Amino acid sequence: MGIDQAYGNWNGPVDPESHEFVYVPIPEGRETLPDLATPYATVVSALAAFANGRVVDAKACVLPGALLGRQMHLDPDFQRLSYGNNPNSRGDIINRLAADDVVVFYAGLRPCRPGGAERAGKLIYAIIGLYRVIEVVQLATVEPARWHENAHTRRVTPTPNDVIVRAAPAVSGRLRRCLPIGDWRDRAYRVFPELLASWGNLSCRDGYLQRSAIPPTFLEAKRFLAWFEAQGPELVQENN
């Protein structure tokens, strides 16, 4: 999730020591309703606050000029505990979720300062949020009073068969501090081998984390959740 080299040509920053980070969504590719638009200006202030008091690489904490003035595709929206997707292979997976299922969000983040020579120029792949599902609905059934809750329903011409996930408060949200789970090995970003063993593996080959047509799923979700809770995660209902 979040901006990357494919969508936005940038990566949000992470402090490699404290694991604090800024959630920067991808650009919105379609016209949004004016009164529901989510401009990148809100991220500019979050980036400035993140950089304040830190010795950082300035480029890692300054949004590229090409994004200034544009709208974000704020999805997931951790403040409103929603997540939308279109009806392709990704959306089909989401559409099969049910109450009490879990959705885990991860992103490729750029260290705001060097974290060791072996990581120079590399991203940190980390879990940034988790939802415990209440329900999954088709966009066409969302009433206008709730259009503000998700990026897909904020569009001028939404796709009726998009799916929207709604998550349970208190046990869902953005992580205040991300959980690093992978780095570069075997010519791709992959989950650390020790975590694959702890979680009971994933549906993807050798923990492959980069963008793909079908997101990875947990083969033994209960083992992942036991690991997740053991990390003492702090979930907040805020985007930044």
KAWO-V507431 format. One record per helix or strand. SS is the DSSP state (helix for helix, strand for strand). FROM is the first residue (numbers start at 1). TO is the last residue. If there is no record, write none. Layout:
BEGIN
[[SS,FROM,TO] [SS,FROM,TO]]
END
This chain:
BEGIN
[[strand,4,4] [strand,8,8] [strand,13,14] [strand,21,21] [strand,26,27] [strand,32,32] [helix,34,36] [strand,39,39] [helix,41,51] [helix,58,61] [helix,65,67] [strand,71,73] [strand,77,77] [strand,82,85] [helix,89,95] [strand,102,111] [helix,117,119] [strand,123,138] [helix,139,141] [helix,144,149] [strand,155,155] [strand,163,167] [strand,173,185] [strand,188,191] [helix,193,199] [strand,202,202] [helix,205,207] [strand,208,208] [strand,218,218] [helix,221,230] [strand,235,236]]
END
